[in-house]
Every structure is written in C-alpha cells, then in structure tokens.
C-alpha cells in the first residue's frame, strides 16, 4: 500500500487515458472543493525514510479525506516520489494487484478520491510536467483516510491531490535535478557515477568531465563531474525550484551512494573528503 514521500514535490498536469482531464492549478488551502472528513491521531513506528518520507508523530492530528478535487479540464495535482518495491517506503504490496513493483516500472498511486475504490486500477494516466510527458499505470491507492500503521509505513494519510509516482516516472519527467547537466548538456542515469560541485569548486567548468575520488564510510569511488551545484542562482525551473547550493557540496548520483555502501536510510547528507582524479 503506497505512502507518500515528500522529498520531491512537483505540480503536474494529468490526463486519464480514459478521457478524464487533469490540468495544472495552484494549490489551495482547501485542496480544491474537498474538505477533511475527520482527523487521525498520529502514532510513530518503524518508518522507512528512503525518500525522505513524512513519518507520523505521536499525538499529532492528521486530516483525512474521502474525496479528491473534482476532475475538470483544469485540475491540478501534486506528484510525490514513492518506492513500490518490497522493502521500500511504500509499505505493503499494491492494492490493485497485490504485488510489489520495481523502481524501474512506470507506476503510480492516486489519492483516495481519485483512486475511486479501485475503478482506475491498472489503467494508465498521462502525466505532463517539466515540459515532458509519460504514461504510468495506476497500481495503488495513496490512502487519504488511513495511516500511521505498518501497512502505511507509519506515514500519515495522503493529501487529497496526490499522484505518488515511482522513481522511473520521475526519471522520465527529468528527475529532481532540473535541466540537463552543464558539462555535456545531457541527462544522466541514476546508475552512472556522476556528481555536481558547488559553484566555487566547479570553477567555471574547469573540472568538467574530470574524475574526482570520493572517500566516505571506509570506501572510495571515482565519479565524473558533469554539472554545477549552483551556489548563486536557484528557485526557478532550471534548478527544479530549489534554493542555491551551500558552498561545500558534492551532489552525487544514487550510484555513488551505493558504491560507498551508505544505507538508503542515510541518503541525503553525508560527510566526505574528495581529491582530484583523472580526465575520463
């Protein structure tokens, strides 16, 4: 059963293949024409923080929704990231087929109202965002009523306007890195050993396509510099509406983290040292 992860949030334009249209809209305080049906008292537990999941806090009251904003030609949604794989942050198997799904599959979960009792199970929706478009299969409900238990990975109920998407969907839409890499004007797979450096260390591109050696967790890995982690500009589409980087950042792909043997639960920030490598 899917649970939302709030590390990456993207406003998206959705089109149900069956013909129901979703358009972009600005979030409102009431999340469309749908008010809470009640409140759930939070209970903490073993919450998987793989994708910076929003974990339940003991005693906190979370709104519950049995509805979602009405589907019109201009209905918006918020996309969050979720692992539907076994052991991921999505909790139990997917509602639609009682199966787990690889992070490489183009699959999504919908808030309770849009899930509509499973009526959209295994149907595809078209998601448009970041100037790109992708078809993804509905396999689960992002439960807007229940939460804070093991079936929901001890995460709170979903808001009522969520499309909870697999990492593969995010990749197809350009991921969370904004535009293509500065050094080669390309996108790079999560399986590539690549990094971006803060503006000062990027040094106007002087280290582009060079290797650096990263040391952490008792291990070492060579990774290629492909981009700048901009310490000056930000908060626009080219920077995924993220703020400027601090001045001491090595922004690494998932492959780098894996090579260093760092558990997914610790992905995010980690103290390292690095040295110059060789040109690839």
Secondary structure as the mmCIF struct_conf table of DSSP 4:
data_model
#
loop_
_struct_conf.conf_type_id
_struct_conf.id
_struct_conf.beg_label_comp_id
_struct_conf.beg_label_asym_id
_struct_conf.beg_label_seq_id
_struct_conf.end_label_comp_id
_struct_conf.end_label_asym_id
_struct_conf.end_label_seq_id
STRN STRN1 UNK A 2 UNK A 2
STRN STRN2 UNK A 5 UNK A 5
TURN_TY1_P TURN_TY1_P1 UNK A 6 UNK A 7
STRN STRN3 UNK A 10 UNK A 16
TURN_TY1_P TURN_TY1_P2 UNK A 17 UNK A 18
BEND BEND1 UNK A 19 UNK A 19
STRN STRN4 UNK A 21 UNK A 21
TURN_TY1_P TURN_TY1_P3 UNK A 29 UNK A 33
STRN STRN5 UNK A 38 UNK A 41
TURN_TY1_P TURN_TY1_P4 UNK A 50 UNK A 51
STRN STRN6 UNK A 53 UNK A 53
STRN STRN7 UNK A 55 UNK A 55
TURN_TY1_P TURN_TY1_P5 UNK A 58 UNK A 59
STRN STRN8 UNK A 61 UNK A 64
BEND BEND2 UNK A 66 UNK A 66
HELX_LH_PP_P HELX_LH_PP_P1 UNK A 69 UNK A 71
TURN_TY1_P TURN_TY1_P6 UNK A 73 UNK A 74
STRN STRN9 UNK A 76 UNK A 81
BEND BEND3 UNK A 85 UNK A 85
TURN_TY1_P TURN_TY1_P7 UNK A 86 UNK A 87
BEND BEND4 UNK A 88 UNK A 88
TURN_TY1_P TURN_TY1_P8 UNK A 89 UNK A 90
BEND BEND5 UNK A 92 UNK A 93
TURN_TY1_P TURN_TY1_P9 UNK A 95 UNK A 97
BEND BEND6 UNK A 98 UNK A 98
TURN_TY1_P TURN_TY1_P10 UNK A 103 UNK A 104
BEND BEND7 UNK A 105 UNK A 105
STRN STRN10 UNK A 107 UNK A 111
HELX_RH_AL_P HELX_RH_AL_P1 UNK A 112 UNK A 115
HELX_RH_3T_P HELX_RH_3T_P1 UNK A 116 UNK A 118
TURN_TY1_P TURN_TY1_P11 UNK A 119 UNK A 122
STRN STRN11 UNK A 124 UNK A 129
TURN_TY1_P TURN_TY1_P12 UNK A 130 UNK A 131
STRN STRN12 UNK A 132 UNK A 142
BEND BEND8 UNK A 144 UNK A 145
BEND BEND9 UNK A 148 UNK A 149
HELX_RH_3T_P HELX_RH_3T_P2 UNK A 150 UNK A 152
TURN_TY1_P TURN_TY1_P13 UNK A 153 UNK A 154
STRN STRN13 UNK A 155 UNK A 155
HELX_LH_PP_P HELX_LH_PP_P2 UNK A 156 UNK A 159
TURN_TY1_P TURN_TY1_P14 UNK A 160 UNK A 161
STRN STRN14 UNK A 162 UNK A 165
HELX_RH_AL_P HELX_RH_AL_P2 UNK A 167 UNK A 172
TURN_TY1_P TURN_TY1_P15 UNK A 173 UNK A 176
BEND BEND10 UNK A 177 UNK A 177
BEND BEND11 UNK A 179 UNK A 179
TURN_TY1_P TURN_TY1_P16 UNK A 182 UNK A 184
BEND BEND12 UNK A 185 UNK A 185
TURN_TY1_P TURN_TY1_P17 UNK A 190 UNK A 191
BEND BEND13 UNK A 192 UNK A 192
STRN STRN15 UNK A 194 UNK A 198
HELX_RH_AL_P HELX_RH_AL_P3 UNK A 199 UNK A 202
HELX_RH_3T_P HELX_RH_3T_P3 UNK A 203 UNK A 205
TURN_TY1_P TURN_TY1_P18 UNK A 206 UNK A 209
STRN STRN16 UNK A 210 UNK A 216
TURN_TY1_P TURN_TY1_P19 UNK A 217 UNK A 218
STRN STRN17 UNK A 219 UNK A 229
BEND BEND14 UNK A 231 UNK A 232
BEND BEND15 UNK A 235 UNK A 236
HELX_RH_3T_P HELX_RH_3T_P4 UNK A 237 UNK A 239
TURN_TY1_P TURN_TY1_P20 UNK A 240 UNK A 241
HELX_LH_PP_P HELX_LH_PP_P3 UNK A 242 UNK A 246
TURN_TY1_P TURN_TY1_P21 UNK A 247 UNK A 248
STRN STRN18 UNK A 250 UNK A 252
HELX_RH_AL_P HELX_RH_AL_P4 UNK A 254 UNK A 259
TURN_TY1_P TURN_TY1_P22 UNK A 260 UNK A 261
HELX_RH_3T_P HELX_RH_3T_P5 UNK A 264 UNK A 266
BEND BEND16 UNK A 268 UNK A 268
STRN STRN19 UNK A 273 UNK A 279
#
